[in-house]
Amino acid sequence: TLRGVLGKTFRLTGYTIQCGCIAHCAFEYVGGVAMCSGPSTEPTTQNSDIVFAENVSKVVIAKSPSDPKSNICERVIGLEGDKILTNSSSDFFKSHSNGPMGHVWLEGDNLQNSTDSRYYGPILYGLIRGHIFFKIWSLSDFGFLHDSLNGHRFSDD
């Protein structure tokens, strides 16, 4: 009957909308899959690694401030208000910087080959797409990410 078909259609539509909302919330607030580009966090991640991003780890995936079509994978070094010890890419010059409100300071683990906040400055929180804790691809490095090779760069001064 028409009534039975309409009832099933509405129920299916309702379930579809509910599943879509759950999936949206999961990908928006829990995490999702993304691809890294660039050598910035080598050896933690490699160019073209496929990773799962979540919201509590220190390595993040963000929209590149210089190329919004690509993602960058960097380590969070400082949050707004933090006093941050920054190094030049040559590791020769060091300076202190305070993180501005609404921004985060990012640096790659591979300081000699990283285009990061030392180059483009602190980035807006809104550019961060997620936090990375698990590498899906390449299979040789499949698993949880390792801690920073560079240690902490917060200043006590």
Buried (B, 14 or more C-beta within 10 A) or exposed (E): EEEEEEEEEEEEEEEEEEEEEEEEEEEEEEBBEBBBBBBBBBEBBBEEBEBBBBEEBBBBBBBBBEEEEEBBBBBBBBBBEBEBBBBEBEEEEEEEBBBEEEBBBBBBBBBEEBBBBBEEEBBEEEBBBBBBBBBBBEEEBEEEBEEBEBEEBEBEE
